[in-house]
Amino acid sequence: MADSISTSESRVVNKRSRLGRHLLQIGLCLLLLYGAAFAGFDYAMHQPPQTFSRVMMHAGPVPFLLFPFESMWKHARQGHLRTGDIAPDFTLPLLGRSGADPSGTLALSSLRGVKLVVLVFGSYT
Amino acid sequence: MYEQYKAAAAFYVVYIAEAHPTDIWQMQSNIKDRVLFRSPVTAQERENVAGTCVRNLHIRFPALIDSIDNRVEREYTAWPDRLYLIGSDGRIRFKSAAGPFGFQPENLAAALAIEARPFLKKVDRER
């Protein structure tokens, strides 16, 4: 009787430890899958905007739910410019061609020594 | 902000690649607001959309149009939107975090409040 009780107990213990191992294996697999998805999405965030946009077109709201989207995005889009760096010069056409420059373009460097410059980068959409 | 600091700072929109064009990553809010534009493929197309933007949003300061190869946007890592303040010495005084999360005009206003002081004092003296 004592032997059969101890055999039953050991069967229960064996079942529990097998279940525990299975759960651990499943957990590790899920963790690896999440890690791979995270790395893949971070890679996508570092791609040119049009490439990243195509990823998001197919991914929908899932990345916002699964990942720390905002902090990943801010990190991926840091860029190389820092406060204190010389702002890269550029010459761009003015909308409506109505600038002081008759050619209708503006060179950023032409504003040096005159005023501060605020640049608001963006688009309508 | 523009009205408050225009004596001290030249404000420019730099119009760049669309954030949510209809042919790529469309947003429901744009559909609701009827802001529906495909990705411009020529400089003229981008200028047309920029003109509509400036008119509809009543933007009072000048706009510059980035080249269709997005050269300036790449240099400034500006997509989808970003704010910069550049000193009269040509150095960056403020760079916002990447938009949309980092596009916070109040942070630019705080930087302007400090950087614009010498210019506004000079304007007051000249008056």
gemmi code that builds the backbone of each chain (N, CA, C; Angstrom):
import gemmi

chains = {
    "A": [
        ("MET", (0.855, -1.215, 0.000), (0.000, 0.000, 0.000), (0.880, 1.251, 0.000)),
        ("ALA", (1.885, 1.209, 0.929), (2.791, 2.367, 1.018), (3.538, 2.548, -0.297)),
        ("ASP", (3.902, 1.370, -0.887), (4.640, 1.425, -2.174), (3.793, 2.052, -3.271)),
        ("SER", (2.475, 1.664, -3.308), (1.625, 2.169, -4.409), (1.374, 3.669, -4.230)),
        ("ILE", (1.298, 4.118, -2.961), (1.096, 5.564, -2.707), (2.327, 6.331, -3.190)),
        ("SER", (3.502, 5.794, -2.826), (4.738, 6.506, -3.208), (4.895, 6.515, -4.730)),
        ("THR", (4.460, 5.435, -5.431), (4.551, 5.394, -6.896), (3.616, 6.452, -7.518)),
        ("SER", (2.389, 6.556, -6.931), (1.443, 7.572, -7.444), (2.004, 8.974, -7.252)),
        ("GLU", (2.564, 9.185, -6.059), (3.124, 10.519, -5.774), (4.239, 10.844, -6.753)),
        ("SER", (5.087, 9.868, -7.001), (6.230, 10.144, -7.895), (5.729, 10.377, -9.324)),
        ("ARG", (4.583, 9.694, -9.701), (4.024, 9.933, -11.046), (3.543, 11.379, -11.154)),
        ("VAL", (2.899, 11.866, -10.080), (2.392, 13.258, -10.069), (3.568, 14.237, -10.159)),
        ("VAL", (4.612, 13.935, -9.385), (5.787, 14.825, -9.394), (6.398, 14.843, -10.791)),
        ("ASN", (6.501, 13.655, -11.414), (7.078, 13.579, -12.770), (6.258, 14.385, -13.767)),
        ("LYS", (4.906, 14.231, -13.641), (4.020, 14.973, -14.567), (4.234, 16.473, -14.402)),
        ("ARG", (4.315, 16.902, -13.118), (4.476, 18.350, -12.846), (5.792, 18.850, -13.404)),
        ("SER", (6.856, 18.092, -13.224), (8.158, 18.590, -13.698), (8.204, 18.569, -15.221)),
        ("ARG", (7.492, 17.599, -15.886), (7.440, 17.606, -17.369), (6.669, 18.826, -17.840)),
        ("LEU", (5.568, 19.109, -17.134), (4.752, 20.282, -17.484), (5.582, 21.546, -17.313)),
        ("GLY", (6.314, 21.619, -16.219), (7.165, 22.777, -15.954), (8.195, 22.960, -17.050)),
        ("ARG", (8.797, 21.837, -17.483), (9.813, 21.928, -18.562), (9.170, 22.393, -19.866)),
        ("HIS", (7.982, 21.854, -20.166), (7.279, 22.279, -21.396), (6.981, 23.765, -21.364)),
        ("LEU", (6.488, 24.207, -20.199), (6.150, 25.634, -20.078), (7.391, 26.489, -20.248)),
        ("LEU", (8.500, 26.033, -19.678), (9.754, 26.786, -19.802), (10.191, 26.839, -21.256)),
        ("GLN", (10.063, 25.698, -21.955), (10.451, 25.667, -23.374), (9.575, 26.595, -24.199)),
        ("ILE", (8.265, 26.567, -23.912), (7.343, 27.454, -24.648), (7.695, 28.907, -24.348)),
        ("GLY", (7.944, 29.198, -23.077), (8.295, 30.563, -22.675), (9.555, 31.043, -23.368)),
        ("LEU", (10.564, 30.169, -23.444), (11.823, 30.535, -24.107), (11.602, 30.778, -25.592)),
        ("CYS", (10.791, 29.908, -26.194), (10.489, 30.086, -27.626), (9.806, 31.423, -27.872)),
        ("LEU", (8.818, 31.741, -27.025), (8.096, 33.011, -27.187), (9.044, 34.196, -27.002)),
        ("LEU", (9.935, 34.063, -26.034), (10.894, 35.139, -25.779), (11.814, 35.345, -26.974)),
        ("LEU", (12.265, 34.223, -27.547), (13.137, 34.308, -28.735), (12.383, 34.933, -29.908)),
        ("LEU", (11.122, 34.516, -30.073), (10.301, 35.071, -31.171), (10.121, 36.576, -30.967)),
        ("TYR", (9.833, 37.000, -29.740), (9.648, 38.422, -29.444), (10.934, 39.185, -29.715)),
        ("GLY", (12.064, 38.606, -29.272), (13.361, 39.241, -29.499), (13.642, 39.422, -30.984)),
        ("ALA", (13.338, 38.393, -31.769), (13.563, 38.469, -33.215), (12.659, 39.515, -33.847)),
        ("ALA", (11.384, 39.551, -33.399), (10.442, 40.536, -33.939), (10.891, 41.943, -33.564)),
        ("PHE", (11.340, 42.119, -32.331), (11.819, 43.421, -31.851), (13.009, 43.890, -32.685)),
        ("ALA", (13.977, 42.979, -32.887), (15.168, 43.334, -33.667), (14.793, 43.672, -35.107)),
        ("GLY", (13.873, 42.914, -35.668), (13.426, 43.159, -37.043), (12.733, 44.497, -37.184)),
        ("PHE", (11.878, 44.814, -36.207), (11.151, 46.076, -36.274), (12.087, 47.262, -36.044)),
        ("ASP", (13.048, 47.097, -35.164), (14.038, 48.153, -34.930), (14.844, 48.400, -36.203)),
        ("TYR", (15.184, 47.347, -36.903), (15.892, 47.461, -38.182), (15.037, 48.247, -39.184)),
        ("ALA", (13.748, 47.926, -39.228), (12.838, 48.631, -40.149), (12.785, 50.114, -39.828)),
        ("MET", (12.813, 50.455, -38.543), (12.749, 51.869, -38.126), (13.973, 52.644, -38.576)),
        ("HIS", (15.095, 51.956, -38.776), (16.319, 52.628, -39.207), (16.401, 52.769, -40.717)),
        ("GLN", (15.425, 52.231, -41.441), (15.435, 52.314, -42.906), (14.899, 53.666, -43.366)),
        ("PRO", (15.096, 54.016, -44.652), (14.552, 55.275, -45.165), (13.039, 55.339, -44.929)),
        ("PRO", (12.504, 56.562, -44.780), (11.085, 56.732, -44.440), (10.115, 55.938, -45.326)),
        ("GLN", (10.373, 55.910, -46.621), (9.423, 55.232, -47.507), (9.410, 53.721, -47.233)),
        ("THR", (10.567, 53.175, -46.942), (10.652, 51.743, -46.625), (9.916, 51.454, -45.320)),
        ("PHE", (10.169, 52.275, -44.311), (9.497, 52.081, -43.026), (7.978, 52.230, -43.179)),
        ("SER", (7.568, 53.197, -43.986), (6.126, 53.416, -44.207), (5.469, 52.177, -44.809)),
        ("ARG", (6.179, 51.517, -45.725), (5.615, 50.300, -46.350), (5.470, 49.186, -45.318)),
        ("VAL", (6.430, 49.089, -44.396), (6.319, 48.104, -43.312), (5.074, 48.400, -42.482)),
        ("MET", (4.897, 49.660, -42.111), (3.756, 50.044, -41.267), (2.430, 49.872, -41.996)),
        ("MET", (2.451, 50.037, -43.297), (1.223, 49.863, -44.097), (0.703, 48.434, -43.914)),
        ("HIS", (1.628, 47.492, -43.818), (1.232, 46.084, -43.679), (1.079, 45.660, -42.223)),
        ("ALA", (1.815, 46.332, -41.322), (1.810, 45.896, -39.917), (0.590, 46.400, -39.143)),
        ("GLY", (0.037, 47.533, -39.578), (-1.132, 48.068, -38.872), (-0.775, 48.510, -37.465)),
        ("PRO", (-1.727, 48.310, -36.504), (-1.494, 48.809, -35.139), (-0.653, 47.857, -34.278)),
        ("VAL", (-0.316, 46.677, -34.803), (0.370, 45.657, -33.989), (1.663, 46.171, -33.335)),
        ("PRO", (2.560, 46.854, -34.076), (3.794, 47.313, -33.431), (3.551, 48.261, -32.262)),
        ("PHE", (2.485, 49.060, -32.344), (2.199, 49.992, -31.243), (1.824, 49.228, -29.978)),
        ("LEU", (1.218, 48.051, -30.164), (0.763, 47.261, -29.019), (1.891, 46.399, -28.448)),
        ("LEU", (2.753, 45.902, -29.346), (3.762, 44.933, -28.916), (5.046, 45.560, -28.385)),
        ("PHE", (5.432, 46.707, -28.976), (6.767, 47.256, -28.691), (6.667, 48.642, -28.038)),
        ("PRO", (7.771, 49.061, -27.358), (7.812, 50.445, -26.842), (8.088, 51.395, -28.004)),
        ("PHE", (7.054, 51.603, -28.826), (7.197, 52.266, -30.124), (7.853, 53.634, -30.012)),
        ("GLU", (7.356, 54.451, -29.101), (7.842, 55.838, -29.028), (9.333, 55.895, -28.721)),
        ("SER", (9.802, 55.151, -27.736), (11.229, 55.251, -27.394), (12.096, 54.612, -28.490)),
        ("MET", (11.585, 53.534, -29.116), (12.330, 52.937, -30.226), (12.455, 53.932, -31.372)),
        ("TRP", (11.347, 54.620, -31.663), (11.317, 55.579, -32.774), (12.272, 56.745, -32.532)),
        ("LYS", (12.214, 57.301, -31.342), (13.081, 58.453, -31.034), (14.553, 58.044, -31.126)),
        ("HIS", (14.856, 56.838, -30.717), (16.240, 56.365, -30.791), (16.667, 56.141, -32.241)),
        ("ALA", (15.777, 55.506, -33.022), (16.110, 55.187, -34.411), (16.278, 56.455, -35.250)),
        ("ARG", (15.520, 57.497, -34.896), (15.516, 58.719, -35.709), (16.329, 59.837, -35.058)),
        ("GLN", (17.284, 59.493, -34.238), (18.126, 60.508, -33.575), (18.878, 61.363, -34.577)),
        ("GLY", (19.454, 60.717, -35.573), (20.258, 61.442, -36.548), (21.626, 61.786, -35.991)),
        ("HIS", (22.495, 62.336, -36.849), (23.872, 62.588, -36.427), (24.077, 64.009, -35.918)),
        ("LEU", (23.123, 64.900, -36.154), (23.304, 66.298, -35.737), (23.045, 66.457, -34.246)),
        ("ARG", (23.868, 67.262, -33.607), (23.730, 67.530, -32.170), (23.683, 69.039, -31.955)),
        ("THR", (23.116, 69.435, -30.808), (23.148, 70.849, -30.423), (24.612, 71.279, -30.338)),
        ("GLY", (24.898, 72.441, -30.966), (26.273, 72.925, -30.994), (26.964, 72.660, -32.326)),
        ("ASP", (26.460, 71.700, -33.098), (27.023, 71.440, -34.431), (26.661, 72.600, -35.361)),
        ("ILE", (27.506, 72.785, -36.376), (27.141, 73.739, -37.425), (25.990, 73.128, -38.230)),
        ("ALA", (24.918, 73.884, -38.432), (23.785, 73.384, -39.210), (24.212, 73.212, -40.664)),
        ("PRO", (23.977, 72.048, -41.256), (24.386, 71.833, -42.658), (23.732, 72.868, -43.563)),
        ("ASP", (24.536, 73.463, -44.419), (24.005, 74.478, -45.316), (23.165, 73.820, -46.406)),
        ("PHE", (22.224, 74.543, -46.916), (21.442, 74.082, -48.059), (20.908, 75.298, -48.799)),
        ("THR", (20.559, 75.082, -50.067), (19.878, 76.104, -50.874), (18.629, 75.447, -51.436)),
        ("LEU", (17.482, 75.975, -51.095), (16.213, 75.385, -51.530), (15.314, 76.449, -52.164)),
        ("PRO", (14.444, 76.025, -53.073), (13.500, 76.977, -53.664), (12.446, 77.388, -52.653)),
        ("LEU", (12.071, 78.663, -52.739), (10.986, 79.179, -51.905), (9.664, 78.901, -52.576)),
        ("LEU", (8.676, 78.513, -51.821), (7.337, 78.281, -52.352), (6.789, 79.567, -52.919)),
        ("GLY", (6.276, 79.515, -54.093), (5.697, 80.684, -54.724), (6.745, 81.608, -55.290)),
        ("ARG", (8.020, 81.194, -55.159), (9.130, 81.961, -55.710), (9.095, 83.414, -55.251)),
        ("SER", (8.768, 83.637, -53.964), (8.607, 85.022, -53.509), (9.608, 85.342, -52.419)),
        ("GLY", (10.868, 85.131, -52.651), (11.853, 85.486, -51.635), (12.556, 86.776, -51.988)),
        ("ALA", (13.475, 87.176, -51.116), (14.258, 88.367, -51.412), (15.181, 88.078, -52.591)),
        ("ASP", (15.618, 86.834, -52.711), (16.493, 86.422, -53.801), (15.660, 86.282, -55.073)),
        ("PRO", (16.004, 87.028, -56.111), (15.194, 86.990, -57.326), (15.137, 85.617, -57.985)),
        ("SER", (16.123, 84.752, -57.693), (16.077, 83.421, -58.284), (15.053, 82.552, -57.585)),
        ("GLY", (14.511, 83.074, -56.465), (13.486, 82.317, -55.767), (14.035, 81.186, -54.936)),
        ("THR", (15.291, 81.279, -54.543), (15.853, 80.269, -53.649), (16.399, 80.960, -52.411)),
        ("LEU", (16.634, 80.157, -51.389), (17.218, 80.685, -50.158), (18.351, 79.769, -49.731)),
        ("ALA", (19.494, 80.371, -49.432), (20.622, 79.623, -48.869), (20.620, 79.865, -47.364)),
        ("LEU", (20.649, 78.796, -46.587), (20.636, 78.923, -45.128), (21.790, 79.809, -44.650)),
        ("SER", (22.943, 79.667, -45.295), (24.135, 80.414, -44.860), (23.962, 81.919, -45.059)),
        ("SER", (23.023, 82.334, -45.927), (22.816, 83.772, -46.158), (22.178, 84.444, -44.938)),
        ("LEU", (21.633, 83.644, -44.029), (20.974, 84.194, -42.841), (21.936, 84.320, -41.672)),
        ("ARG", (23.165, 83.808, -41.851), (24.120, 83.816, -40.743), (24.485, 85.245, -40.387)),
        ("GLY", (24.564, 85.508, -39.077), (24.949, 86.836, -38.609), (23.808, 87.834, -38.612)),
        ("VAL", (22.627, 87.393, -39.033), (21.491, 88.319, -39.156), (20.496, 88.076, -38.022)),
        ("LYS", (19.980, 86.864, -37.994), (18.940, 86.521, -37.018), (19.109, 85.072, -36.627)),
        ("LEU", (18.297, 84.660, -35.658), (18.116, 83.228, -35.408), (17.305, 82.658, -36.575)),
        ("VAL", (17.362, 81.347, -36.735), (16.554, 80.716, -37.781), (15.778, 79.557, -37.158)),
        ("VAL", (14.477, 79.536, -37.384), (13.644, 78.417, -36.954), (13.275, 77.632, -38.209)),
        ("LEU", (13.564, 76.337, -38.190), (13.180, 75.461, -39.304), (12.103, 74.503, -38.805)),
        ("VAL", (10.960, 74.532, -39.486), (9.846, 73.649, -39.132), (9.721, 72.632, -40.269)),
        ("PHE", (10.277, 71.453, -40.069), (10.215, 70.403, -41.086), (8.880, 69.670, -40.961)),
        ("GLY", (8.237, 69.422, -42.107), (6.993, 68.668, -42.047), (6.319, 68.586, -43.394)),
        ("SER", (5.115, 67.999, -43.389), (4.311, 67.858, -44.605), (2.841, 67.943, -44.234)),
        ("TYR", (1.989, 68.017, -45.223), (0.568, 68.207, -44.974), (-0.081, 66.948, -44.419)),
        ("THR", (0.366, 65.771, -44.874), (-0.273, 64.534, -44.433), (0.324, 64.028, -43.122)),
    ],
    "B": [
        ("MET", (3.784, 82.017, -31.585), (5.233, 82.022, -31.422), (5.880, 82.857, -32.525)),
        ("TYR", (5.368, 82.689, -33.746), (5.921, 83.453, -34.869), (5.775, 84.942, -34.629)),
        ("GLU", (4.584, 85.363, -34.221), (4.341, 86.798, -33.966), (5.224, 87.308, -32.839)),
        ("GLN", (5.425, 86.505, -31.848), (6.191, 86.927, -30.674), (7.678, 87.071, -30.996)),
        ("TYR", (8.204, 86.207, -31.860), (9.653, 86.167, -32.054), (10.129, 86.562, -33.453)),
        ("LYS", (9.242, 87.038, -34.304), (9.671, 87.290, -35.689), (10.711, 88.408, -35.807)),
        ("ALA", (10.800, 89.261, -34.807), (11.843, 90.292, -34.836), (13.230, 89.687, -34.581)),
        ("ALA", (13.252, 88.551, -33.917), (14.522, 87.934, -33.544), (14.880, 86.739, -34.415)),
        ("ALA", (13.881, 86.091, -35.006), (14.125, 84.833, -35.727), (13.414, 84.824, -37.074)),
        ("ALA", (14.119, 84.286, -38.070), (13.498, 84.042, -39.376), (12.903, 82.638, -39.325)),
        ("PHE", (11.589, 82.541, -39.570), (10.900, 81.248, -39.522), (10.718, 80.719, -40.937)),
        ("TYR", (11.011, 79.445, -41.105), (10.784, 78.800, -42.399), (10.180, 77.418, -42.190)),
        ("VAL", (9.156, 77.104, -42.985), (8.725, 75.715, -43.139), (9.704, 75.091, -44.131)),
        ("VAL", (10.157, 73.875, -43.878), (10.889, 73.116, -44.891), (9.980, 71.937, -45.239)),
        ("TYR", (9.394, 72.007, -46.407), (8.394, 71.012, -46.798), (9.091, 69.757, -47.320)),
        ("ILE", (8.818, 68.638, -46.683), (9.547, 67.395, -46.999), (8.581, 66.303, -47.495)),
        ("ALA", (9.092, 65.071, -47.558), (8.283, 63.942, -48.038), (7.045, 63.762, -47.166)),
        ("GLU", (5.949, 63.386, -47.799), (4.686, 63.201, -47.075), (4.808, 62.137, -45.987)),
        ("ALA", (4.184, 62.409, -44.853), (4.229, 61.465, -43.742), (3.262, 60.295, -43.981)),
        ("HIS", (2.061, 60.632, -44.477), (1.029, 59.594, -44.636), (0.289, 59.758, -45.958)),
        ("PRO", (1.006, 59.522, -47.070), (0.336, 59.641, -48.367), (-0.658, 58.503, -48.563)),
        ("THR", (-1.590, 58.704, -49.469), (-2.654, 57.714, -49.671), (-2.121, 56.402, -50.234)),
        ("ASP", (-0.993, 56.454, -50.956), (-0.502, 55.246, -51.623), (0.433, 54.407, -50.757)),
        ("ILE", (0.751, 54.895, -49.537), (1.619, 54.079, -48.683), (0.957, 53.890, -47.306)),
        ("TRP", (1.269, 54.708, -46.350), (0.793, 54.515, -44.979), (-0.310, 55.536, -44.688)),
        ("GLN", (-1.487, 55.188, -45.122), (-2.650, 56.073, -44.973), (-3.106, 56.084, -43.518)),
        ("MET", (-3.618, 57.228, -43.061), (-4.132, 57.329, -41.680), (-5.623, 57.654, -41.730)),
        ("GLN", (-6.360, 57.096, -40.789), (-7.799, 57.340, -40.704), (-8.105, 58.816, -40.476)),
        ("SER", (-7.236, 59.474, -39.671), (-7.497, 60.892, -39.371), (-7.411, 61.729, -40.640)),
        ("ASN", (-6.507, 61.358, -41.553), (-6.408, 62.091, -42.823), (-7.631, 61.853, -43.697)),
        ("ILE", (-8.164, 60.638, -43.658), (-9.370, 60.343, -44.438), (-10.519, 61.194, -43.899)),
        ("LYS", (-10.604, 61.259, -42.567), (-11.678, 62.042, -41.921), (-11.544, 63.534, -42.274)),
        ("ASP", (-10.319, 64.036, -42.279), (-10.089, 65.461, -42.554), (-9.945, 65.752, -44.044)),
        ("ARG", (-10.032, 64.711, -44.850), (-9.906, 64.830, -46.303), (-8.554, 65.437, -46.713)),
        ("VAL", (-7.525, 65.031, -46.015), (-6.158, 65.414, -46.410), (-5.596, 64.206, -47.147)),
        ("LEU", (-5.891, 64.156, -48.451), (-5.630, 62.951, -49.238), (-4.717, 63.290, -50.407)),
        ("PHE", (-3.458, 62.875, -50.293), (-2.478, 63.138, -51.351), (-1.602, 61.914, -51.538)),
        ("ARG", (-1.354, 61.591, -52.803), (-0.385, 60.538, -53.112), (1.014, 61.097, -52.881)),
        ("SER", (2.010, 60.217, -52.812), (3.403, 60.676, -52.677), (3.796, 61.444, -53.933)),
        ("PRO", (4.194, 62.696, -53.826), (4.676, 63.421, -55.009), (5.896, 62.721, -55.594)),
        ("VAL", (5.949, 62.675, -56.920), (7.121, 62.051, -57.551), (7.971, 63.091, -58.297)),
        ("THR", (7.441, 64.299, -58.456), (8.224, 65.369, -59.097), (8.267, 66.568, -58.158)),
        ("ALA", (9.227, 67.452, -58.421), (9.360, 68.660, -57.614), (8.089, 69.515, -57.716)),
        ("GLN", (7.511, 69.576, -58.895), (6.299, 70.377, -59.098), (5.127, 69.831, -58.278)),
        ("GLU", (5.010, 68.500, -58.248), (3.922, 67.884, -57.465), (4.088, 68.220, -55.992)),
        ("ARG", (5.326, 68.127, -55.506), (5.562, 68.454, -54.093), (5.238, 69.922, -53.829)),
        ("GLU", (5.621, 70.793, -54.748), (5.329, 72.219, -54.577), (3.811, 72.459, -54.540)),
        ("ASN", (3.072, 71.728, -55.368), (1.604, 71.896, -55.400), (0.983, 71.510, -54.060)),
        ("VAL", (1.428, 70.374, -53.507), (0.878, 69.935, -52.216), (1.293, 70.913, -51.113)),
        ("ALA", (2.537, 71.369, -51.182), (3.017, 72.337, -50.186), (2.185, 73.611, -50.233)),
        ("GLY", (1.869, 74.066, -51.434), (1.044, 75.276, -51.586), (-0.327, 75.102, -50.962)),
        ("THR", (-0.929, 73.941, -51.179), (-2.237, 73.644, -50.578), (-2.133, 73.640, -49.064)),
        ("CYS", (-1.058, 73.042, -48.566), (-0.839, 72.961, -47.111), (-0.744, 74.354, -46.507)),
        ("VAL", (0.099, 75.183, -47.098), (0.335, 76.534, -46.550), (-0.956, 77.360, -46.577)),
        ("ARG", (-1.708, 77.204, -47.661), (-2.969, 77.976, -47.770), (-3.996, 77.477, -46.757)),
        ("ASN", (-4.189, 76.172, -46.712), (-5.252, 75.620, -45.856), (-4.944, 75.757, -44.372)),
        ("LEU", (-3.660, 75.720, -44.030), (-3.286, 75.850, -42.618), (-2.952, 77.289, -42.236)),
        ("HIS", (-3.092, 78.200, -43.200), (-2.866, 79.641, -42.956), (-1.484, 79.891, -42.352)),
        ("ILE", (-0.476, 79.282, -42.943), (0.899, 79.464, -42.449), (1.413, 80.802, -42.963)),
        ("ARG", (1.872, 81.630, -42.032), (2.215, 83.013, -42.407), (3.685, 83.223, -42.722)),
        ("PHE", (4.508, 82.231, -42.486), (5.918, 82.434, -42.811), (6.289, 81.600, -44.032)),
        ("PRO", (7.454, 81.940, -44.656), (7.778, 81.320, -45.947), (8.037, 79.822, -45.835)),
        ("ALA", (7.846, 79.146, -46.962), (8.114, 77.712, -47.031), (9.185, 77.442, -48.072)),
        ("LEU", (10.104, 76.542, -47.719), (11.128, 76.054, -48.632), (10.726, 74.637, -49.021)),
        ("ILE", (11.050, 74.252, -50.245), (10.650, 72.927, -50.718), (11.887, 72.047, -50.853)),
        ("ASP", (11.916, 70.960, -50.120), (13.043, 70.037, -50.220), (13.033, 69.388, -51.599)),
        ("SER", (14.229, 69.052, -52.090), (14.327, 68.395, -53.396), (13.655, 67.029, -53.332)),
        ("ILE", (13.233, 66.523, -54.466), (12.443, 65.285, -54.502), (13.291, 64.075, -54.079)),
        ("ASP", (14.620, 64.216, -54.065), (15.473, 63.130, -53.539), (15.661, 63.266, -52.023)),
        ("ASN", (14.954, 64.230, -51.407), (14.906, 64.375, -49.944), (16.283, 64.616, -49.324)),
        ("ARG", (17.112, 65.356, -50.021), (18.496, 65.548, -49.559), (18.557, 66.242, -48.199)),
        ("VAL", (17.809, 67.342, -48.056), (17.892, 68.107, -46.796), (17.229, 67.322, -45.665)),
        ("GLU", (16.139, 66.642, -45.960), (15.474, 65.818, -44.938), (16.440, 64.766, -44.388)),
        ("ARG", (17.212, 64.140, -45.273), (18.167, 63.110, -44.847), (19.246, 63.727, -43.956)),
        ("GLU", (19.722, 64.891, -44.348), (20.790, 65.552, -43.593), (20.315, 65.895, -42.172)),
        ("TYR", (19.052, 66.327, -42.068), (18.518, 66.772, -40.786), (17.690, 65.689, -40.075)),
        ("THR", (17.612, 64.470, -40.666), (16.784, 63.374, -40.121), (15.429, 63.935, -39.683)),
        ("ALA", (14.748, 64.565, -40.610), (13.596, 65.388, -40.243), (12.256, 64.678, -40.360)),
        ("TRP", (12.188, 63.573, -41.102), (10.890, 62.914, -41.337), (10.353, 62.260, -40.099)),
        ("PRO", (9.052, 62.311, -39.776), (7.993, 62.995, -40.513), (7.897, 64.486, -40.179)),
        ("ASP", (8.395, 64.882, -39.012), (8.448, 66.316, -38.713), (9.446, 66.559, -37.581)),
        ("ARG", (9.996, 67.756, -37.575), (11.034, 68.069, -36.594), (11.218, 69.569, -36.529)),
        ("LEU", (11.682, 70.041, -35.376), (11.925, 71.471, -35.171), (13.399, 71.711, -34.886)),
        ("TYR", (13.924, 72.753, -35.498), (15.307, 73.162, -35.246), (15.337, 74.666, -34.983)),
        ("LEU", (16.244, 75.050, -34.077), (16.552, 76.467, -33.887), (18.048, 76.616, -34.143)),
        ("ILE", (18.391, 77.531, -35.057), (19.797, 77.731, -35.432), (20.205, 79.137, -35.028)),
        ("GLY", (21.343, 79.234, -34.375), (21.824, 80.527, -33.916), (22.344, 81.383, -35.062)),
        ("SER", (22.578, 82.646, -34.781), (23.088, 83.540, -35.826), (24.523, 83.181, -36.206)),
        ("ASP", (25.170, 82.351, -35.380), (26.509, 81.861, -35.727), (26.450, 80.587, -36.582)),
        ("GLY", (25.250, 80.170, -36.934), (25.097, 78.986, -37.784), (25.088, 77.670, -37.019)),
        ("ARG", (25.142, 77.741, -35.687), (25.164, 76.495, -34.895), (23.769, 76.136, -34.406)),
        ("ILE", (23.532, 74.846, -34.292), (22.232, 74.356, -33.824), (22.098, 74.674, -32.347)),
        ("ARG", (21.023, 75.353, -31.998), (20.758, 75.734, -30.603), (19.700, 74.822, -29.993)),
        ("PHE", (18.833, 74.277, -30.807), (17.787, 73.385, -30.324), (17.435, 72.425, -31.447)),
        ("LYS", (17.304, 71.143, -31.070), (16.871, 70.131, -32.025), (15.815, 69.307, -31.291)),
        ("SER", (14.601, 69.271, -31.816), (13.551, 68.509, -31.137), (13.820, 67.018, -31.322)),
        ("ALA", (13.174, 66.212, -30.501), (13.179, 64.766, -30.749), (12.358, 64.523, -32.021)),
        ("ALA", (12.518, 63.329, -32.581), (11.822, 63.013, -33.835), (10.310, 63.082, -33.652)),
        ("GLY", (9.658, 63.687, -34.660), (8.211, 63.715, -34.632), (7.637, 62.347, -34.928)),
        ("PRO", (6.355, 62.102, -34.695), (5.412, 63.081, -34.158), (5.532, 63.297, -32.655)),
        ("PHE", (6.115, 62.308, -31.959), (6.172, 62.394, -30.493), (7.000, 63.579, -30.021)),
        ("GLY", (8.077, 63.864, -30.745), (8.991, 64.918, -30.312), (8.659, 66.288, -30.851)),
        ("PHE", (7.643, 66.372, -31.694), (7.285, 67.661, -32.292), (6.472, 68.446, -31.283)),
        ("GLN", (7.181, 69.117, -30.375), (6.519, 69.832, -29.291), (6.936, 71.294, -29.320)),
        ("PRO", (6.099, 72.152, -29.898), (6.430, 73.565, -30.037), (6.766, 74.246, -28.714)),
        ("GLU", (6.229, 73.745, -27.616), (6.516, 74.409, -26.333), (7.999, 74.291, -25.977)),
        ("ASN", (8.651, 73.211, -26.408), (10.087, 73.063, -26.159), (10.881, 74.055, -27.009)),
        ("LEU", (10.435, 74.241, -28.252), (11.068, 75.252, -29.110), (10.870, 76.645, -28.503)),
        ("ALA", (9.666, 76.905, -28.011), (9.373, 78.208, -27.399), (10.291, 78.475, -26.206)),
        ("ALA", (10.561, 77.453, -25.422), (11.451, 77.609, -24.258), (12.864, 77.959, -24.725)),
        ("ALA", (13.330, 77.313, -25.794), (14.661, 77.611, -26.335), (14.702, 79.021, -26.917)),
        ("LEU", (13.638, 79.402, -27.616), (13.562, 80.744, -28.204), (13.560, 81.824, -27.119)),
        ("ALA", (12.883, 81.552, -26.025), (12.801, 82.539, -24.943), (14.198, 82.913, -24.449)),
        ("ILE", (15.099, 81.959, -24.471), (16.478, 82.213, -24.021), (17.302, 82.829, -25.155)),
        ("GLU", (17.276, 82.193, -26.316), (18.166, 82.592, -27.419), (17.783, 83.932, -28.027)),
        ("ALA", (16.500, 84.291, -27.959), (16.033, 85.511, -28.630), (16.248, 86.772, -27.801)),
        ("ARG", (16.558, 86.592, -26.512), (16.665, 87.770, -25.620), (17.598, 88.850, -26.159)),
        ("PRO", (18.853, 88.530, -26.553), (19.750, 89.603, -27.029), (19.186, 90.326, -28.252)),
        ("PHE", (18.509, 89.571, -29.128), (17.970, 90.170, -30.345), (16.797, 91.091, -30.013)),
        ("LEU", (15.960, 90.663, -29.085), (14.781, 91.469, -28.741), (15.210, 92.725, -27.981)),
        ("LYS", (16.263, 92.611, -27.166), (16.768, 93.796, -26.441), (17.294, 94.813, -27.448)),
        ("LYS", (17.992, 94.316, -28.477), (18.560, 95.206, -29.513), (17.421, 95.912, -30.257)),
        ("VAL", (16.365, 95.176, -30.567), (15.218, 95.762, -31.275), (14.582, 96.832, -30.400)),
        ("ASP", (14.451, 96.555, -29.097), (13.862, 97.540, -28.175), (14.703, 98.795, -28.107)),
        ("ARG", (16.044, 98.644, -28.072), (16.941, 99.809, -27.998), (16.806, 100.646, -29.263)),
        ("GLU", (16.686, 99.985, -30.416), (16.616, 100.719, -31.679), (15.310, 101.499, -31.795)),
        ("ARG", (14.291, 101.030, -31.074), (13.013, 101.770, -31.070), (13.167, 103.051, -30.231)),
    ],
}
model = gemmi.Model(1)
for chain_id, residues in chains.items():
    chain = gemmi.Chain(chain_id)
    for i, (resn, *xyz) in enumerate(residues, 1):
        res = gemmi.Residue()
        res.name, res.seqid = resn, gemmi.SeqId(i, " ")
        for name, pos in zip(("N", "CA", "C"), xyz):
            atom = gemmi.Atom()
            atom.name, atom.element = name, gemmi.Element(name[0])
            atom.pos, atom.b_iso = gemmi.Position(*pos), 0.0
            res.add_atom(atom)
        chain.add_residue(res)
    model.add_chain(chain)
structure = gemmi.Structure()
structure.add_model(model)
structure.setup_entities()
